[in-house]
Amino acid sequence: MEIQYKFAENENGDIVHINNAIAGKNYNCPECKVKFILRKGNIRQRHFAHNDLPLNCNPEGYLHKTFKKLLYQKIMDHIKNSMPLEIRWVCNVCNGLHTTNLLFGISDAKIEHFLISWGLIPRPSGRL
């Protein structure tokens, strides 16, 4: 079963939604880095597609990498523009609504960070 990919990486490595894709530009799959085909017609639902789905590409990996990059882009946009990134939750203890800025004191972010300096060595798969 083929999924309809709604996001792709542009030439700068940024994630782009299908509605913001421009014909004639190059887009790649965030998972396997293979060039995507832009399908932005009027008959079928708009999406990106692989010409031939590579064996090393799977929908779970695509979703994982796409979300990770979207979150990174959002965080960096907030840092760059000195905007808070607030979360809100209802406390199970006091039943009060609490708010905090996830970026308080943060000046930079990374997509990947290995914790070797803390004595945690990644396995060959890249997982800790």
Backbone as JSON, one array per atom type, in Angstrom:
{
  "sequence": "MEIQYKFAENENGDIVHINNAIAGKNYNCPECKVKFILRKGNIRQRHFAHNDLPLNCNPEGYLHKTFKKLLYQKIMDHIKNSMPLEIRWVCNVCNGLHTTNLLFGISDAKIEHFLISWGLIPRPSGRL",
  "N": [[0.83, -1.19, 0.0], [0.6, 2.16, -0.88], [1.48, 5.19, 0.65], [0.24, 8.56, 0.81], [2.36, 11.06, 0.6], [2.61, 14.01, 2.36], [4.5, 15.84, 3.02], [7.8, 17.1, 2.27], [11.37, 17.4, 1.84], [12.94, 20.44, 1.01], [15.37, 22.03, -1.2], [17.0, 23.27, 0.65], [16.86, 21.65, 2.8], [14.74, 22.03, 4.45], [11.48, 21.26, 5.75], [8.63, 20.99, 3.74], [5.21, 21.57, 3.19], [2.8, 19.98, 1.08], [0.95, 21.83, 0.02], [2.45, 24.12, -0.13], [4.36, 23.6, -1.95], [6.24, 24.13, -4.93], [5.94, 23.9, -8.38], [8.52, 22.63, -10.46], [10.58, 22.97, -8.68], [12.98, 21.15, -6.68], [12.34, 18.36, -4.61], [12.81, 16.19, -1.86], [12.55, 12.95, -0.28], [12.23, 12.88, 3.2], [13.1, 10.65, 4.63], [14.59, 8.69, 3.02], [15.99, 10.29, 1.29], [15.73, 10.29, -1.46], [14.78, 11.67, -4.62], [11.62, 13.2, -4.79], [8.51, 12.98, -6.58], [6.45, 15.55, -7.57], [3.1, 15.67, -7.19], [0.64, 17.46, -8.03], [-1.92, 17.9, -9.1], [-5.31, 18.36, -10.41], [-7.13, 16.31, -10.22], [-6.57, 13.93, -8.59], [-5.8, 13.62, -5.05], [-3.46, 15.99, -3.81], [0.0, 15.29, -3.51], [3.31, 14.1, -2.61], [5.48, 11.75, -4.21], [7.38, 8.71, -4.45], [9.36, 7.73, -7.25], [10.22, 5.09, -7.64], [9.82, 3.12, -4.88], [12.33, 3.02, -2.54], [14.11, 0.3, -0.94], [15.12, 0.93, 1.56], [13.4, 2.74, 2.68], [10.65, 3.61, 4.67], [7.24, 4.07, 5.76], [6.98, 4.63, 8.56], [9.54, 5.55, 9.32], [9.68, 7.77, 7.63], [7.6, 9.39, 8.69], [8.59, 9.79, 11.3], [11.09, 11.16, 10.88], [10.17, 13.4, 9.48], [8.42, 14.66, 11.35], [10.28, 15.19, 13.39], [12.01, 17.02, 12.13], [10.18, 19.07, 11.53], [9.45, 19.88, 14.12], [11.95, 20.77, 15.05], [12.37, 22.93, 13.23], [10.26, 24.59, 14.08], [11.0, 25.12, 16.76], [13.49, 26.43, 16.35], [12.62, 28.67, 14.91], [11.13, 30.0, 16.87], [13.18, 30.53, 18.74], [14.92, 32.15, 17.2], [13.26, 34.36, 16.76], [12.87, 35.26, 19.29], [10.62, 34.3, 20.72], [8.36, 32.88, 23.08], [7.79, 29.36, 23.65], [5.17, 27.99, 24.58], [3.69, 25.62, 26.83], [0.78, 24.09, 28.16], [-0.89, 22.61, 30.92], [-3.08, 20.62, 32.93], [-2.78, 20.17, 36.3], [-2.42, 17.13, 38.05], [-2.36, 17.04, 40.79], [-3.08, 19.55, 42.07], [-5.15, 20.32, 40.47], [-4.99, 22.64, 39.05], [-4.44, 24.94, 36.31], [-1.47, 25.02, 34.58], [1.3, 26.78, 33.13], [4.17, 26.93, 31.08], [7.26, 28.05, 29.62], [8.84, 26.33, 27.21], [11.26, 27.02, 26.1], [12.71, 28.58, 27.83], [15.65, 30.13, 28.71], [17.0, 28.86, 26.65], [19.13, 28.89, 23.83], [19.8, 27.66, 21.5], [19.28, 24.79, 19.37], [19.39, 21.31, 18.48], [18.97, 18.8, 15.97], [19.77, 16.17, 16.34], [21.43, 14.74, 19.09], [24.07, 13.25, 20.58], [24.75, 11.43, 23.51], [27.34, 10.83, 24.43], [29.24, 12.07, 26.03], [28.07, 11.85, 28.48], [28.42, 9.29, 29.11], [26.74, 7.57, 27.84], [26.54, 5.45, 25.28], [25.75, 5.32, 21.9], [24.09, 2.62, 20.25], [24.99, 0.57, 17.36], [22.77, 0.91, 15.73], [22.13, 3.48, 16.15], [20.53, 4.09, 18.21], [20.14, 4.68, 21.74]],
  "CA": [[0.0, 0.0, 0.0], [1.37, 3.39, -0.98], [0.9, 6.32, 1.38], [0.37, 9.84, 0.12], [3.28, 11.89, 1.37], [2.19, 15.41, 2.36], [5.65, 16.68, 3.32], [9.06, 16.76, 1.63], [12.47, 18.33, 2.1], [13.32, 21.26, -0.14], [16.8, 22.05, -1.48], [17.69, 23.74, 1.85], [16.68, 20.66, 3.86], [13.56, 22.38, 5.25], [10.27, 20.51, 5.45], [7.63, 21.78, 3.02], [3.91, 20.91, 3.01], [2.41, 19.89, -0.33], [0.26, 23.05, -0.4], [3.44, 25.17, -0.34], [5.32, 23.13, -2.95], [6.22, 24.87, -6.19], [6.34, 23.08, -9.54], [9.83, 22.97, -10.99], [11.57, 22.88, -7.6], [13.33, 19.79, -6.28], [11.94, 17.93, -3.28], [13.3, 14.85, -1.53], [11.95, 12.23, 0.84], [13.01, 13.08, 4.42], [13.6, 9.37, 5.14], [15.61, 8.04, 2.18], [16.66, 11.37, 0.54], [15.5, 10.13, -2.89], [13.96, 12.74, -5.18], [10.19, 12.99, -4.85], [7.74, 13.51, -7.7], [5.39, 16.43, -7.09], [1.81, 15.4, -7.82], [-0.19, 18.59, -7.57], [-2.93, 18.09, -10.13], [-6.67, 18.71, -10.0], [-8.0, 15.13, -10.16], [-6.28, 13.19, -7.37], [-5.32, 14.41, -3.92], [-2.09, 16.43, -3.98], [0.97, 14.59, -2.66], [4.62, 13.76, -3.16], [5.58, 10.3, -4.41], [8.63, 8.13, -4.96], [9.24, 7.11, -8.56], [10.29, 3.7, -7.2], [10.04, 3.14, -3.44], [13.56, 2.32, -2.17], [13.97, -0.69, 0.12], [15.5, 1.5, 2.85], [12.44, 3.78, 3.04], [9.39, 3.08, 5.16], [6.36, 5.14, 6.24], [7.25, 5.0, 9.95], [10.74, 6.37, 9.31], [9.31, 9.03, 7.0], [6.84, 10.19, 9.66], [9.48, 10.13, 12.4], [12.04, 12.2, 10.47], [9.42, 14.6, 9.12], [7.98, 15.33, 12.57], [11.46, 15.67, 14.1], [12.48, 18.23, 11.45], [9.18, 20.12, 11.72], [9.6, 20.37, 15.49], [13.2, 21.53, 15.08], [12.12, 24.19, 12.55], [9.4, 25.4, 14.95], [11.8, 25.57, 17.9], [14.47, 27.41, 15.89], [11.89, 29.89, 14.56], [10.82, 30.69, 18.13], [14.44, 31.03, 19.31], [15.38, 33.25, 16.34], [12.38, 35.53, 16.92], [12.73, 35.5, 20.74], [9.24, 34.03, 21.11], [8.24, 31.71, 23.95], [7.08, 28.18, 23.16], [4.46, 27.64, 25.81], [2.83, 24.45, 26.98], [-0.18, 24.21, 29.26], [-1.4, 21.33, 31.38], [-3.84, 20.61, 34.19], [-2.03, 19.41, 37.3], [-3.17, 16.05, 38.71], [-2.32, 17.23, 42.24], [-3.86, 20.72, 42.49], [-6.17, 20.56, 39.46], [-4.8, 23.97, 38.48], [-3.87, 25.05, 34.98], [-0.11, 25.52, 34.64], [1.89, 27.17, 31.87], [5.61, 27.19, 31.12], [7.93, 28.28, 28.35], [9.81, 25.26, 26.98], [12.52, 27.56, 25.61], [13.31, 29.49, 28.82], [17.09, 29.95, 28.84], [17.54, 28.1, 25.52], [19.57, 29.76, 22.75], [20.08, 26.87, 20.32], [18.72, 23.44, 19.38], [19.96, 20.38, 17.52], [18.06, 17.72, 15.6], [20.3, 14.96, 16.97], [22.5, 14.99, 20.05], [24.5, 11.99, 21.19], [25.11, 11.65, 24.9], [28.58, 10.11, 24.73], [29.91, 12.75, 27.14], [27.41, 11.42, 29.72], [28.67, 7.87, 29.28], [25.74, 6.8, 27.1], [27.08, 5.18, 23.96], [24.71, 4.82, 20.98], [24.3, 1.34, 19.59], [25.2, 0.75, 15.91], [21.54, 1.36, 15.08], [21.96, 4.9, 16.44], [19.7, 4.23, 19.42], [20.86, 4.54, 23.01]],
  "C": [[0.88, 1.25, 0.0], [0.68, 4.48, -0.16], [1.06, 7.57, 0.54], [1.16, 10.77, 1.03], [2.89, 13.36, 1.24], [3.34, 16.38, 2.6], [6.88, 16.17, 2.59], [10.12, 17.74, 2.09], [12.74, 19.14, 0.84], [14.84, 21.24, -0.29], [17.62, 22.52, -0.29], [17.59, 22.74, 3.0], [15.51, 20.97, 4.78], [12.38, 21.54, 4.81], [9.23, 21.44, 4.85], [6.35, 20.95, 2.89], [3.55, 20.96, 1.53], [1.73, 21.16, -0.83], [1.22, 24.21, -0.67], [4.5, 24.78, -1.37], [5.13, 23.87, -4.26], [6.71, 23.97, -7.31], [7.67, 23.58, -10.08], [10.94, 22.96, -9.95], [11.84, 21.42, -7.28], [12.94, 19.53, -4.84], [12.39, 16.49, -3.07], [12.53, 14.26, -0.37], [12.82, 12.46, 2.08], [13.65, 11.79, 4.95], [14.77, 8.86, 4.31], [16.41, 9.02, 1.32], [16.54, 11.24, -0.98], [14.57, 11.23, -3.38], [12.49, 12.3, -5.25], [9.63, 13.53, -6.16], [6.62, 14.35, -7.09], [4.12, 16.14, -7.87], [0.81, 16.41, -7.28], [-1.22, 18.93, -8.63], [-4.29, 18.42, -9.55], [-7.58, 17.5, -9.84], [-7.8, 14.37, -8.85], [-5.81, 14.13, -6.27], [-3.85, 14.75, -4.11], [-1.17, 15.7, -3.01], [2.31, 14.5, -3.37], [4.65, 12.25, -3.31], [7.0, 9.93, -4.82], [8.36, 7.63, -6.38], [9.24, 5.59, -8.37], [10.63, 3.73, -5.72], [11.3, 2.35, -3.09], [13.31, 1.35, -1.01], [14.27, -0.1, 1.5], [14.55, 2.6, 3.32], [11.14, 3.14, 3.51], [8.55, 4.22, 5.74], [6.64, 5.57, 7.68], [8.48, 5.9, 10.05], [10.48, 7.74, 8.71], [8.59, 9.94, 7.99], [7.72, 10.67, 10.8], [10.41, 11.29, 12.01], [11.34, 13.49, 10.1], [8.99, 15.36, 10.37], [9.18, 15.93, 13.31], [11.98, 16.97, 13.46], [11.49, 19.38, 11.58], [9.28, 20.73, 13.12], [10.85, 21.22, 15.62], [13.0, 22.9, 14.41], [11.28, 25.13, 13.41], [10.19, 25.97, 16.12], [12.78, 26.65, 17.46], [13.82, 28.72, 15.48], [11.56, 30.69, 15.82], [12.07, 31.27, 18.77], [14.9, 32.26, 18.53], [14.57, 34.52, 16.55], [12.1, 35.86, 18.39], [11.29, 35.34, 21.21], [9.21, 32.83, 22.07], [7.53, 30.57, 23.22], [6.4, 27.58, 24.39], [3.7, 26.32, 25.71], [1.94, 24.7, 28.19], [-0.65, 22.82, 29.64], [-2.18, 21.53, 32.68], [-3.12, 19.66, 35.14], [-2.93, 18.36, 37.95], [-3.23, 16.21, 40.22], [-3.24, 18.36, 42.68], [-5.04, 21.03, 41.58], [-6.11, 21.96, 38.85], [-4.21, 23.9, 37.09], [-2.49, 25.69, 35.11], [0.39, 25.81, 33.23], [3.39, 27.34, 32.07], [6.13, 27.38, 29.7], [9.0, 27.2, 28.18], [11.19, 25.8, 26.6], [13.17, 28.53, 26.58], [14.79, 29.16, 28.97], [17.75, 29.19, 27.69], [17.93, 29.06, 24.39], [19.87, 29.0, 21.46], [19.43, 25.5, 20.48], [19.43, 22.61, 18.32], [18.92, 19.31, 17.19], [18.47, 16.43, 16.29], [21.38, 15.38, 17.95], [22.83, 13.67, 20.73], [25.09, 12.26, 22.56], [26.36, 10.89, 25.31], [29.28, 10.74, 25.92], [29.29, 12.37, 28.48], [27.61, 9.93, 29.96], [27.64, 6.98, 28.6], [26.22, 6.64, 25.68], [25.96, 4.67, 23.05], [25.09, 3.44, 20.43], [24.52, 1.57, 18.11], [23.95, 1.22, 15.18], [21.33, 2.86, 15.26], [21.12, 5.13, 17.67], [20.55, 4.06, 20.66], [20.48, 3.25, 23.7]]
}
